[in-house]
Amino acid sequence: MLENISDVYKRISHAAMRGGRSPEGVRLVAVSKTVQAEAVREAYEAGQRIFGESKVQEAQKKAEALNDLNIQWHMVGHLQRNKAKHAVGLFKLIHSVDSIALLEEIDKQAAKKGFVQSVLLQVKLADEDTKSGAGEKELDGLVQKAGGLKNIKVEGLMTVPPFFDEPERARPFFKRLKELNNAYGFPELSMGMTGDFEVAIEEGATLVRVGTAIFGERDYT
């Protein structure tokens, strides 16, 4: 585990330098979905602090099992409105907000708990039915709506580009998200996974979501 994490951090560092950036400007979200709590503990002991989950119930169980550790949990999967009440407060950052209805529900639940929930707006830059995210034309409405909610803070944008065997083909999607992010002046940009995170960093990612390169292939059985 330590070797895997070390290797990913080296790759992050080299990619940042290629992009003319400081490696300190990029944070690694170790995507621990389907991974046992003990493997998360091992990664924590190797120095990793931010972990990403895609299902609220799974994250709740791990957070309870690992409550002796100072883990920062991020929600990186699609969030259903009926799970928002459990997600708010559990996750330091929710990467996957893609509708006004979800914004309103998160704001409502955060108000009940008396704090401000940090979120990213997920943007779908390709016409893929299997991917979540707001289209570019919907984005401005989301940003405007969020600006009027007291218990939500939009930190930036997130995207999941189409899968390509050649990471370089994802570059235009990362470049476009960076342009959109700059237009709004947001500080955070969540893009890039195991197969393409180095290209994402070269294009400005501040958060990369890497699972397989750390924990190995997923076991969905």
C-alpha positions in Angstrom: 0.0 0.0 0.0 2.7 2.5 0.9 4.5 1.7 -2.3 1.3 2.4 -4.3 0.6 5.6 -2.6 4.2 6.7 -2.9 4.1 6.0 -6.7 0.9 8.0 -7.1 2.3 11.0 -5.3 5.4 10.9 -7.5 3.3 10.9 -10.6 1.2 13.8 -9.2 4.4 15.7 -8.5 5.8 15.1 -12.0 2.6 16.0 -13.7 2.3 19.2 -11.7 5.8 20.3 -12.6 5.1 19.5 -16.3 2.1 21.8 -16.0 4.2 24.5 -14.4 2.4 24.1 -11.0 3.4 23.4 -7.5 2.7 19.7 -6.4 1.3 21.2 -3.2 -1.6 22.6 -5.2 -2.9 19.1 -5.9 -4.7 16.9 -3.4 -5.2 13.1 -3.7 -8.6 11.7 -3.0 -8.0 7.9 -2.5 -11.3 6.4 -3.8 -12.1 3.6 -1.3 -15.5 2.4 -2.6 -15.8 -1.4 -2.3 -12.6 -1.4 -0.2 -12.6 -2.9 3.3 -12.1 -0.6 6.2 -8.8 -2.2 7.2 -7.4 -1.4 3.8 -8.4 2.2 4.3 -6.7 2.1 7.7 -3.5 0.8 6.0 -3.6 3.6 3.5 -4.1 6.1 6.4 -1.1 4.7 8.2 0.9 5.1 5.0 0.0 8.9 5.1 -3.2 9.3 3.1 -5.9 11.5 4.7 -8.6 12.1 2.1 -10.8 9.2 1.0 -13.6 9.2 -1.5 -16.8 7.1 -1.3 -19.6 6.7 -3.8 -22.4 5.4 -1.6 -23.6 7.0 1.6 -24.3 3.8 3.5 -20.9 2.3 2.8 -19.2 5.6 3.9 -21.2 5.6 7.1 -20.1 2.1 8.0 -16.5 2.9 7.3 -16.6 6.2 9.1 -17.9 4.4 12.2 -15.4 1.6 11.9 -12.5 4.2 11.5 -13.7 6.9 13.9 -10.4 6.9 15.7 -8.7 8.3 12.6 -8.7 11.9 11.4 -10.1 11.0 7.9 -11.6 13.6 5.6 -14.4 11.9 3.6 -15.4 13.1 0.2 -18.6 12.0 -1.7 -17.5 11.3 -5.3 -20.4 9.3 -6.5 -23.9 10.3 -7.6 -25.9 11.5 -4.6 -29.6 10.8 -4.4 -31.8 13.5 -2.8 -33.2 11.0 -0.3 -29.6 10.3 0.9 -28.7 14.0 1.3 -29.6 14.1 5.0 -27.1 11.4 5.7 -24.4 12.8 3.4 -24.5 16.3 4.9 -21.9 16.6 7.6 -20.5 13.1 7.0 -18.6 14.4 3.9 -16.2 17.3 4.0 -16.8 17.9 0.3 -19.6 16.6 -1.9 -18.2 16.4 -5.5 -21.3 15.4 -7.4 -24.1 18.1 -7.1 -25.9 18.2 -10.5 -29.3 19.7 -10.0 -31.2 22.6 -8.3 -33.3 20.1 -6.4 -30.3 18.5 -4.9 -28.8 21.8 -4.1 -32.0 22.8 -2.2 -32.1 19.5 -0.3 -28.5 19.7 0.8 -29.0 23.3 1.9 -32.1 22.3 3.8 -30.3 19.5 5.6 -27.3 21.6 6.3 -29.5 24.3 7.8 -31.0 21.7 10.2 -27.5 20.8 11.3 -26.4 24.4 11.6 -23.4 24.5 9.3 -22.4 25.2 5.7 -21.8 22.2 3.4 -19.0 22.5 0.8 -19.9 21.1 -2.6 -18.7 20.9 -6.2 -21.0 21.1 -9.2 -20.7 18.1 -11.5 -20.6 19.1 -15.2 -21.3 16.6 -18.0 -19.2 17.6 -21.0 -20.1 14.7 -23.3 -23.4 13.3 -24.3 -23.3 10.0 -22.3 -26.5 8.6 -20.8 -24.6 6.6 -18.2 -22.9 9.7 -16.7 -24.4 12.1 -14.2 -23.9 15.9 -14.3 -25.4 19.1 -15.4 -24.9 20.3 -19.0 -23.0 23.4 -19.7 -26.2 25.3 -20.4 -27.6 24.4 -17.0 -24.5 25.3 -15.1 -25.1 29.0 -14.8 -28.5 28.4 -13.3 -27.0 26.1 -10.7 -24.3 28.6 -9.8 -26.9 31.4 -9.4 -29.2 29.2 -7.3 -26.3 28.1 -5.0 -25.4 31.8 -4.5 -28.7 32.4 -2.9 -28.5 29.5 -0.4 -27.1 30.2 3.0 -25.9 26.7 3.9 -24.1 25.7 0.8 -20.7 26.8 -0.4 -19.7 26.0 -4.0 -16.0 25.4 -4.0 -15.6 24.5 -7.7 -16.5 22.1 -10.5 -16.1 18.3 -11.2 -16.3 16.2 -14.2 -16.0 12.5 -15.4 -15.0 12.5 -19.0 -15.6 9.6 -21.4 -13.3 6.7 -20.9 -10.5 6.5 -23.4 -7.7 4.0 -23.7 -5.4 6.9 -24.5 -5.4 9.5 -21.6 -4.4 12.3 -24.0 -7.9 12.1 -25.5 -9.4 13.3 -22.3 -7.4 16.5 -22.3 -10.0 18.6 -24.2 -12.6 17.8 -21.5 -10.2 18.8 -18.7 -9.3 22.0 -20.5 -12.9 22.9 -21.0 -13.8 22.4 -17.3 -10.8 24.5 -16.3 -12.1 27.3 -18.6 -15.6 27.1 -17.0 -14.1 27.0 -13.5 -12.0 30.1 -14.2 -15.0 31.9 -15.5 -16.7 31.6 -12.1 -13.5 32.1 -10.1 -13.8 28.9 -8.1 -10.7 27.6 -6.3 -11.3 23.8 -6.7 -11.3 21.6 -9.8 -12.0 17.9 -9.3 -11.0 15.9 -12.4 -8.9 12.9 -13.3 -8.9 9.3 -12.1 -6.4 6.4 -12.3 -6.3 6.3 -16.1 -5.9 10.0 -16.8 -5.1 12.0 -13.6 -1.7 13.1 -14.9 -3.3 14.8 -17.9 -5.9 16.3 -15.6 -3.2 17.8 -13.3 -1.4 19.3 -16.3 -4.7 21.0 -17.1 -5.3 22.4 -13.6 -6.9 19.7 -11.4 -6.7 20.5 -7.7 -8.3 17.2 -6.7 -7.7 13.9 -8.4 -9.8 10.8 -7.6 -7.6 7.8 -7.7 -8.7 4.3 -6.5 -7.3 1.4 -8.6 -3.7 2.6 -8.6 -3.8 2.6 -4.8 -6.1 -0.3 -3.8 -6.0 -2.5 -7.0 -8.8 -3.7 -9.1 -12.3 -3.4 -7.6 -14.1 -6.4 -6.2 -17.8 -5.9 -6.9 -18.9 -9.4 -5.8 
